Amino acid sequence: VQLVESGGGLVQAGGSLRLSCVASGITFSNSASINAIGWYRQAPGKQRELVAVIVSPGSTNYADSVKGRFTISRDDAKNTVYLQMNSLKSEDTAVYYCNVLVPPVGAYWGQGTQVTVSS
């Protein structure tokens, strides 16, 4: 399984970015094997934290800090999960990672994409 993130970059506070994560070696439409698809982030000196997740069959959960600003979605035809980030704040600066949970095998991670929000 390989997850490849893209879409990160430098943006001013208040701006928007859309992250993408393309999966290979696994099929998103096969919900029987996938427990959750999500985005995590890790800021310098901090632990990795959950940002947003789609839990099979389709419910979504968000960290309180991003509710109302970020939206997670998936396109099964493209085997891709997205994270639309609006009204970005400096505290959103982090490396963002895509994650797919496939029990009982475990969790797969992408290599991460840097998001930097300038104030």
C-alpha positions in Angstrom: 0.0 0.0 0.0 1.3 3.4 -0.9 -0.2 6.8 0.0 1.1 9.9 -1.7 0.1 13.3 -0.4 0.2 16.6 -2.3 -1.1 20.1 -2.1 0.8 21.5 0.8 2.6 24.9 0.6 3.0 28.3 2.0 -0.2 30.4 2.5 -1.1 33.5 4.3 -3.4 33.4 7.3 -7.0 33.4 6.2 -6.2 31.6 3.0 -7.1 28.1 1.7 -5.4 24.9 0.6 -6.6 21.6 -0.6 -4.6 18.5 0.2 -4.9 15.3 -1.8 -3.8 11.8 -1.0 -3.8 9.2 -3.7 -3.7 5.5 -2.6 -2.3 2.5 -4.5 -2.4 -1.1 -3.5 -5.7 -0.6 -1.8 -9.2 0.2 -3.0 -11.2 2.8 -1.2 -14.5 1.4 -2.5 -13.8 -1.8 -0.7 -15.1 -0.5 2.6 -15.2 -4.0 4.0 -11.5 -3.9 4.5 -11.0 -0.2 5.4 -11.9 1.0 8.8 -11.0 4.6 8.5 -9.4 7.1 6.1 -8.0 10.3 7.6 -5.6 13.2 7.9 -3.3 13.8 10.8 -0.8 16.5 11.4 2.4 17.1 13.4 3.8 20.4 14.3 7.4 20.9 15.4 7.8 19.7 19.0 4.3 18.3 19.2 2.7 14.9 18.9 0.9 13.8 15.8 -2.8 14.6 16.1 -5.9 13.6 14.3 -7.3 16.4 12.1 -10.2 14.7 10.2 -11.3 11.2 9.5 -13.9 9.3 7.5 -15.0 6.2 9.4 -16.6 3.5 7.4 -19.3 3.4 6.1 -19.1 7.2 5.9 -19.3 9.2 9.1 -16.8 12.0 9.6 -15.1 13.4 12.6 -13.0 16.5 13.1 -10.7 17.9 15.7 -12.4 20.7 17.5 -9.7 23.1 16.4 -10.6 22.6 12.7 -14.4 22.2 12.8 -16.1 24.6 10.5 -12.9 25.3 8.6 -11.7 22.0 7.2 -13.6 19.4 5.2 -12.6 15.8 4.5 -13.9 14.0 1.4 -13.1 11.1 -0.7 -13.4 10.1 -4.4 -13.5 6.4 -4.6 -13.2 6.5 -8.4 -9.9 8.2 -8.0 -8.9 6.3 -4.9 -8.2 9.7 -3.4 -9.0 11.5 -0.1 -9.0 15.3 0.2 -8.7 17.8 2.9 -10.1 21.2 2.1 -8.6 23.7 4.5 -10.2 27.2 4.7 -9.6 30.2 7.0 -6.1 28.9 7.8 -4.4 30.0 10.9 -0.7 30.1 11.9 -1.4 27.3 14.4 -2.4 25.0 11.4 1.3 25.0 10.4 2.4 21.4 10.4 3.3 18.4 8.3 0.0 16.7 7.2 -0.1 13.0 6.8 -2.7 10.7 5.2 -3.7 7.6 7.0 -5.6 4.5 6.1 -6.6 2.0 8.8 -7.0 -1.6 7.7 -7.6 -4.0 10.5 -6.1 -6.3 11.4 -3.2 -5.5 9.2 -2.7 -2.0 10.7 -2.3 1.6 9.6 -0.7 2.9 6.5 0.9 6.4 6.3 1.9 8.7 3.6 5.2 10.6 3.6 3.6 13.9 4.6 3.2 17.3 3.0 4.2 20.5 4.7 1.7 23.3 5.3 3.0 26.6 6.4 0.6 29.5 7.3 2.2 32.9 7.6 0.6 35.4 9.9 
